[in-house]
């Protein structure tokens, strides 16, 4: 696609036809031809005129033509224009809202049950995969770190978070470290970063390692750099979110081949990929939509992830969302995610 083409914007007629095409493709999952668009658009246009408009939209990167079909399908860029400016969102009906409220009510004493209930409910309403992070304190503060040498190039990291939470991590290193080397590293971290929130610790470690590279011995530098990964893991314990309804994705043809499903389920089981997306949504102002390649992960190129943070008072304590194909019904899914986040934070606020 030329630079000139990317700067062009579709005409009003082109935008209307793009919306009709995407709505039809979301519904049927099949490439949309000019004759279908002519019938569905409500415009008095010949198929030849529509083909010309489609050609322009293709030049702009908004639709593409599969080799096996004369019709066209939306691209991630086309979906992005659709969700940003063309879609007409439909607010959930009273029945869905009552269902969400009923599912949330009475689950506050057990965060694990709460997130499991809400993720299952999101999956049930949208018929896709629902994900909800466990409500956590707004800030995880490092109180103390301790390193203990293990055999076979491994180090046990003991992290004391906030006032009472203790987490253990096993780090795999390039070589064995002595107890004295590890003591030096833990003393440095405790002295310089104790009492600091983990996100800031991770940022400062990277900066300080660059600044002190010449004055710090290599062993100490290396083990602190390795410990940086433990800080990241400490913000995302293994039970940090609940995922439900993954098998619903098998119902969509573009995700249903065995290799795609295997790689998707592997990504879900490893959790790091999904946690990264949720982490990128934690400071968002309202709903975030990652369409295909926008996630930055190739395995999600045919998926969209719709997320929204939820709060108690002014503190963001979690994120919830829905994972589905790029041809999801955005007009329905986005408002459901938004409303669920608002109802969850309202219920949590009343429970405190």
C-alpha positions in Angstrom: 0.0 0.0 0.0 1.4 3.4 -0.9 2.0 6.2 1.6 -0.5 8.3 -0.5 -3.2 5.7 -0.1 -2.8 5.4 3.6 -3.4 9.1 4.0 -6.7 9.0 2.1 -10.0 8.7 4.0 -13.0 6.9 2.6 -15.9 9.0 1.3 -19.3 9.0 3.1 -20.4 6.4 0.6 -17.3 4.3 1.2 -17.8 4.5 5.0 -21.4 3.4 4.7 -20.5 0.5 2.5 -17.6 -0.5 4.8 -20.0 -0.6 7.8 -22.5 -2.7 5.8 -19.7 -5.1 4.7 -18.3 -5.5 8.2 -21.8 -6.1 9.7 -22.5 -8.7 7.1 -19.1 -10.4 7.5 -19.5 -10.4 11.3 -22.9 -12.1 10.9 -22.0 -14.7 8.3 -18.2 -15.1 8.4 -18.1 -15.2 4.5 -16.5 -12.7 2.1 -19.0 -10.2 1.0 -19.6 -9.6 -2.8 -20.8 -6.5 -4.6 -24.2 -7.8 -5.3 -24.8 -8.5 -1.6 -23.6 -5.0 -0.7 -25.9 -3.6 -3.4 -28.9 -5.3 -1.7 -27.9 -4.6 1.9 -26.7 -1.0 1.6 -30.0 0.7 0.7 -28.2 2.8 -1.8 -29.2 3.0 -5.5 -25.8 1.9 -6.8 -24.8 -0.6 -9.4 -22.6 -3.6 -8.6 -19.9 -1.9 -10.9 -20.0 1.3 -8.8 -19.8 -0.7 -5.6 -16.8 -2.7 -7.0 -15.0 0.7 -7.6 -15.7 1.8 -4.1 -14.4 -1.6 -2.8 -11.3 -1.2 -4.8 -10.7 2.2 -3.2 -11.2 0.7 0.3 -8.8 -2.0 -0.6 -6.2 0.5 -1.7 -6.6 2.2 1.7 -6.0 -1.1 3.5 -9.5 -1.3 5.0 -10.6 -4.5 3.1 -8.9 -7.3 1.4 -9.9 -9.9 -1.2 -9.2 -13.5 -0.4 -7.8 -15.4 -3.3 -10.5 -18.0 -3.3 -13.4 -15.5 -3.5 -14.7 -12.6 -5.5 -15.9 -11.0 -2.2 -14.0 -8.9 0.3 -13.4 -9.1 4.1 -12.4 -6.4 6.5 -8.8 -6.0 7.6 -7.7 -5.0 11.2 -7.4 -1.4 9.9 -11.0 -1.7 8.6 -12.2 -3.0 12.0 -10.4 -0.2 13.7 -12.2 2.5 11.7 -15.4 0.6 12.3 -15.1 0.5 16.1 -13.8 4.0 16.4 -16.3 5.8 14.1 -18.8 3.6 12.4 -20.3 1.1 14.8 -23.6 1.8 16.5 -23.2 0.3 20.0 -26.2 -1.4 21.6 -26.6 -1.1 25.3 -27.3 -4.4 27.1 -30.9 -5.1 27.7 -32.5 -5.1 31.2 -32.4 -8.9 31.3 -28.6 -9.0 30.7 -28.0 -6.2 33.3 -30.1 -8.0 35.9 -28.2 -11.3 35.1 -24.9 -9.5 35.7 -26.0 -8.0 38.9 -27.4 -11.3 40.2 -24.2 -13.1 39.4 -22.0 -10.5 41.1 -24.1 -10.2 44.2 -22.8 -12.0 47.3 -19.4 -13.0 46.0 -17.2 -10.4 47.7 -15.8 -12.5 50.6 -13.9 -14.8 48.2 -12.0 -13.0 45.4 -11.4 -16.3 43.6 -15.0 -17.1 43.5 -15.9 -13.6 42.4 -13.6 -13.5 39.4 -14.6 -17.1 38.4 -18.2 -16.1 38.5 -17.8 -12.9 36.5 -15.5 -14.5 33.9 -18.1 -17.4 33.4 -20.9 -14.8 33.2 -19.0 -12.8 30.5 -18.4 -16.0 28.6 -22.0 -17.1 28.9 -23.5 -13.7 27.7 -21.0 -13.2 24.8 -20.4 -16.8 23.8 -16.7 -16.1 23.8 -13.9 -16.3 26.4 -14.3 -14.1 29.5 -11.3 -13.0 31.6 -11.2 -11.2 35.0 -8.3 -10.3 37.2 -8.4 -10.9 40.9 -9.1 -7.6 42.8 -5.8 -6.7 44.4 -4.4 -3.9 46.5 -3.9 -0.8 44.3 -0.2 -0.9 44.9 2.2 -3.8 45.6 5.1 -2.5 47.6 8.5 -4.3 48.0 9.3 -4.6 51.7 12.2 -7.0 51.5 14.0 -9.4 49.1 16.2 -12.4 49.9 18.3 -14.6 47.6 19.2 -18.2 48.5 21.6 -20.2 46.3 20.3 -23.5 44.9 22.0 -26.2 42.8 22.1 -26.3 39.0 22.3 -22.6 38.3 19.2 -21.7 40.3 18.4 -19.0 42.9 15.5 -18.9 45.3 14.0 -15.4 45.6 11.9 -14.6 48.6 9.8 -11.4 48.2 7.9 -9.8 51.0 5.2 -7.7 49.4 3.2 -5.0 51.3 2.9 -6.0 55.0 2.4 -9.7 55.0 2.3 -11.3 51.5 5.3 -13.6 50.9 6.1 -14.8 47.4 8.8 -17.3 46.3 10.4 -17.4 42.9 13.0 -19.7 41.4 15.3 -17.9 39.0 17.4 -19.8 36.4 20.8 -18.1 35.9 23.7 -18.5 33.6 26.0 -19.7 36.4 26.0 -20.5 40.1 26.3 -17.6 42.5 27.9 -17.7 45.9 26.0 -16.8 49.1 28.2 -13.7 49.5 27.4 -12.5 46.0 23.7 -13.0 46.5 23.9 -11.2 49.9 25.5 -8.2 48.2 22.8 -8.1 45.6 19.9 -8.4 48.1 21.5 -5.7 50.4 21.7 -3.3 47.4 18.0 -3.9 46.4 16.7 -3.7 50.0 18.7 -0.5 50.7 17.8 1.3 47.4 14.3 0.0 46.7 12.7 -1.2 49.9 9.3 0.5 50.5 8.9 1.3 46.8 6.0 -0.1 44.6 7.1 -2.9 42.4 6.4 -1.1 39.1 8.7 1.7 40.1 11.3 -0.8 41.4 11.5 -2.5 38.0 11.9 0.8 36.2 14.5 2.1 38.6 16.5 -1.1 38.5 17.0 -0.9 34.8 18.0 2.8 34.9 20.3 2.3 37.9 22.0 -0.7 36.4 23.0 1.4 33.4 24.2 4.2 35.6 26.3 2.0 38.0 27.6 -0.5 35.5 31.2 0.7 35.9 31.2 0.8 39.7 29.3 -2.4 40.3 31.0 -5.8 40.0 29.7 -8.0 37.2 28.3 -10.7 39.4 26.2 -8.3 41.4 25.1 -6.5 38.3 24.1 -9.8 36.6 22.0 -11.2 39.6 20.2 -7.9 40.0 19.4 -7.9 36.3 18.0 -11.4 36.7 16.0 -10.4 39.7 14.3 -7.8 37.6 12.2 -10.6 36.1 11.2 -11.7 39.6 9.8 -8.3 40.3 7.6 -8.5 37.2 6.3 -11.9 38.2 5.5 -10.7 41.7 2.9 -8.3 40.3 1.2 -11.2 38.6 0.8 -14.3 40.9 -0.4 -17.5 39.3 -4.0 -17.0 40.4 -4.1 -13.4 39.1 -7.0 -13.9 36.7 -9.7 -16.3 35.8 -10.4 -17.4 32.2 -13.6 -19.1 31.2 -15.2 -20.2 27.9 -12.0 -20.8 25.9 -13.8 -23.7 24.1 -16.4 -21.2 22.7 -13.6 -20.1 20.3 -13.9 -23.4 18.6 -17.2 -22.3 17.2 -15.6 -19.7 14.9 -14.2 -21.1 11.7 -11.1 -18.8 11.6 -10.0 -20.1 15.0 -11.1 -23.7 14.8 -8.2 -25.5 13.1 -6.2 -27.7 15.4 -2.9 -25.8 15.2 -4.5 -22.4 15.9 -6.4 -23.8 18.9 -3.4 -25.6 20.3 -1.3 -22.4 20.2 -4.1 -20.3 21.6 -4.7 -22.7 24.5 -1.0 -22.9 25.1 -0.9 -19.1 25.4 -3.9 -19.1 27.8 -2.2 -21.7 30.0 1.0 -19.8 30.2 -0.9 -16.7 31.2 2.0 -14.2 30.6 0.6 -13.0 27.2 -2.9 -12.3 28.6 -1.5 -10.7 31.7 0.6 -8.3 29.5 -2.6 -7.2 27.6 -4.5 -6.8 30.9 -1.6 -4.9 32.4 -1.6 -2.5 29.4 -5.3 -1.9 30.2 -5.0 -1.2 33.9 -4.5 2.5 33.5 -6.9 2.9 30.5 -9.7 5.3 30.6 -12.6 3.0 29.9 -12.8 0.3 27.3 -9.8 -0.8 25.3 -10.0 -2.8 22.1 -7.0 -4.7 20.8 -7.8 -5.8 17.2 -5.7 -8.6 15.7 -2.1 -7.5 15.3 -2.6 -4.6 17.7 -2.0 -6.9 20.6 1.6 -7.4 19.5 1.3 -11.2 19.7 1.1 -13.2 16.5 -1.1 -15.9 18.0 -3.8 -13.2 18.5 -3.7 -11.9 14.9 -7.2 -13.4 14.3 -8.5 -12.4 17.7 -9.8 -9.2 19.3 -9.5 -8.5 23.1 -12.0 -6.1 24.7 -11.0 -4.9 28.2 -12.1 -2.4 30.8 -10.6 -1.6 34.2 -12.7 -1.6 37.4 -12.2 0.6 40.4 -13.0 1.0 44.0 -13.0 4.7 44.9 -10.2 6.2 42.8 -8.0 3.1 42.8 -7.9 0.7 39.8 -7.9 -2.8 41.3 -8.5 -5.0 38.3 -9.4 -5.5 34.6 -12.0 -7.7 32.9 -12.6 -8.5 29.3 -13.7 -10.7 26.5 -11.5 -12.6 24.0 -13.0 -13.6 20.6 -12.4 -13.5 16.9 -11.8 -10.2 15.1 -15.3 -10.5 13.6 -16.9 -10.4 17.0 -20.2 -8.4 17.4 -18.5 -5.2 18.7 -21.8 -3.4 18.9 -22.9 -5.8 21.6 -19.7 -7.0 23.2 -18.1 -3.6 24.0 -21.1 -2.3 25.9 -21.4 -5.6 27.9 -17.7 -5.3 29.0 -18.2 -1.6 29.9 -21.4 -2.2 31.8 -20.0 -5.3 33.6 -17.0 -3.3 34.8 -19.2 -0.5 36.1 -21.6 -2.9 37.9 -18.7 -4.8 39.4 -17.0 -1.7 40.8 -20.4 -0.4 42.1 -21.0 -3.7 43.9 -17.4 -3.8 45.3 -17.8 -0.2 46.4 -20.9 -1.0 48.4 -19.3 -4.0 49.9 -16.4 -2.1 51.5 
